[in-house]
Amino acid sequence: MGERELDARTDVYALGCVTYEMLAGEPRFTGPTAQSIVAKVMTEAAPSARSKRATVPDAPRSPHHQRRRDARPHHRGNAPHRPKSRHSLRSSP
């Protein structure tokens, strides 16, 4: 039913499960047997933690996306003038 060798993805998934339970106060998927829980994981959309507990803040944007956005000056509102093409960088003879 999956990979025989576990890797870092297993840890990331487990961290997500624990974090969800900490925020929502209950596991993301429940059921009377392990098979029923696996069936829900494979077939149902996961509910948001906010739908279980209103005090959970909205999900932030990806930190990677935020870093890339902050690195580009035109997103900060003070972009320096950029040349229209690389040809405008050449000095006049």
NORURMO-V121622 format. One line per field, one symbol per residue. burial: # if it has 9 or more other C-alpha atoms within 8 Angstrom, else .. A space follows every 50 residues. Layout:
burial = ???
//
This chain:
burial = ................##.##.###.##.......##..##.......## .##..#.........#...#..#.#..................
//
